[in-house]
């Protein structure tokens, strides 16, 4: 199933949506998840909460629970054996079998914590294949291009699948 269709099925009917960027800006492409959410911040419609969680997404569980979203979508660099910059939807059940980033355990535990505090919430992770997670700053060229494609794709899917109270843009 194409990525947009898979994410569209996951986000279908969202009322309140939390988009959470995970990663470490000091480890090159590990910052890809945060870069996606930064790209989505100003363009997202009402009903969308964006969070730049950095390397400790569990520190934001309280904020996410207070928002009571119907859907939570995490973005993180994930070693998937794919071409750098490619992205894929990873469902909660797949977290145990995929070789994920250094955030693997905390994201899986965080999913369980969020489920306990938000009845009926739907949670998934969008993984972005890194080229390098060596120490340094700035995304590699292929990952930067992938982040831009992913942000455009997610905005399109968000617009087609649901929305906050009226689907209007957030006030600046």
C-alpha positions in Angstrom: 0.0 0.0 0.0 1.4 3.4 -0.9 2.6 5.5 2.1 -0.1 8.2 1.6 -2.8 5.6 1.6 -1.4 3.9 4.7 -1.1 7.1 6.7 -4.5 8.2 5.4 -6.1 5.1 6.7 -4.3 5.5 10.0 -5.4 9.2 10.4 -8.9 8.8 9.0 -11.4 10.9 11.0 -8.8 12.5 13.3 -10.3 15.2 15.6 -7.2 16.3 17.5 -3.8 15.3 16.2 -0.4 15.4 17.9 2.7 15.4 15.7 5.9 14.6 17.7 9.4 15.0 16.4 12.0 12.8 18.1 15.8 12.9 17.6 19.1 14.4 18.5 20.4 17.4 16.6 24.0 16.6 17.4 23.8 13.3 15.5 23.2 14.5 11.9 20.3 12.6 10.4 18.9 11.5 13.8 17.3 15.0 13.8 15.1 14.1 10.8 12.0 13.6 12.9 12.3 17.0 14.5 12.9 18.6 11.1 9.7 17.1 9.7 7.7 18.5 12.7 9.3 21.9 12.3 8.3 21.9 8.7 4.7 21.1 9.7 4.4 23.6 12.6 3.2 26.7 10.8 1.3 25.0 8.0 -0.8 22.6 10.1 -4.6 23.2 10.5 -6.4 23.8 13.8 -6.6 20.8 16.0 -2.9 19.9 15.4 -0.4 20.1 18.2 3.3 20.0 17.2 5.9 19.0 19.7 9.7 18.9 19.2 10.6 16.3 21.8 14.3 15.8 21.1 15.9 12.7 22.4 13.6 12.3 25.4 10.0 12.1 24.0 8.8 10.6 27.3 9.3 14.1 28.9 6.3 15.3 26.8 3.8 12.6 27.8 2.0 15.0 30.1 1.6 17.6 27.4 0.3 15.0 25.0 -2.1 13.6 27.5 -3.4 17.0 28.5 -4.2 17.6 24.8 -6.2 14.4 24.6 -5.6 13.8 20.9 -7.5 11.2 18.9 -4.3 10.4 17.0 -0.6 10.7 17.8 2.0 10.5 15.0 5.7 10.3 16.0 8.5 11.1 13.5 12.0 9.6 14.1 15.1 8.5 12.3 14.8 4.7 12.0 17.3 2.2 10.7 15.1 0.2 8.2 17.7 -0.9 5.7 16.2 1.5 3.1 17.6 4.2 1.0 18.5 7.3 3.0 15.6 9.7 3.1 12.9 7.1 2.5 10.1 6.9 5.1 7.6 4.4 6.2 4.7 4.1 8.7 5.5 1.8 11.6 2.6 0.6 13.7 3.0 -0.1 17.4 3.0 -3.8 16.9 6.0 -3.6 14.6 8.2 -1.7 17.1 9.4 -4.9 18.7 10.6 -6.5 15.5 12.1 -3.5 13.7 15.7 -2.4 14.4 14.8 1.2 15.4 16.9 4.1 16.5 18.3 4.7 20.0 14.8 5.8 20.9 13.2 2.4 20.3 12.5 1.5 23.9 11.4 4.9 25.1 9.0 5.3 22.2 7.5 1.9 22.8 7.1 2.6 26.5 5.8 6.0 25.7 3.1 4.5 23.5 1.9 2.4 26.5 1.9 5.4 28.8 -0.1 7.5 26.4 -2.6 4.7 25.9 -3.2 4.6 29.6 -3.9 8.3 29.7 -5.8 8.8 26.5 -8.7 6.4 26.0 -9.0 5.2 22.4 -6.0 7.1 21.1 -4.4 5.8 17.8 -0.5 6.0 17.8 2.0 5.3 15.1 5.6 6.2 14.2 6.8 7.5 10.8 10.4 6.3 10.4 12.9 8.1 8.2 15.9 6.2 7.0 19.1 8.1 8.1 22.3 8.1 6.0 24.4 8.9 9.1 23.9 9.4 12.8 27.5 10.3 13.4 28.2 13.3 15.6 27.8 16.5 13.7 25.1 19.0 12.8 22.8 19.2 9.8 20.9 16.6 7.8 22.5 14.8 4.9 21.3 15.8 1.5 19.2 12.7 0.8 17.5 12.9 4.2 16.9 16.6 3.9 15.1 15.9 0.6 13.1 13.1 2.2 12.1 15.3 5.1 10.7 17.9 2.6 8.8 15.2 0.7 7.4 13.7 3.9 6.2 17.1 5.2 4.3 17.8 2.0 2.8 14.3 2.0 1.7 14.5 5.7 0.1 18.0 5.2 -1.8 16.6 2.2 -3.0 13.6 4.2 -3.9 15.7 7.2 -6.1 17.9 5.0 -7.9 15.0 3.5 -8.6 12.8 6.6 -10.2 14.9 9.3 -9.6 18.0 11.2 -10.1 20.1 14.2 -13.2 22.2 14.7 -13.3 23.8 11.3 -10.2 22.7 9.4 -9.0 26.4 9.2 -5.4 27.3 9.6 -4.0 28.0 13.1 -3.7 31.6 14.1 -0.2 33.0 13.9 
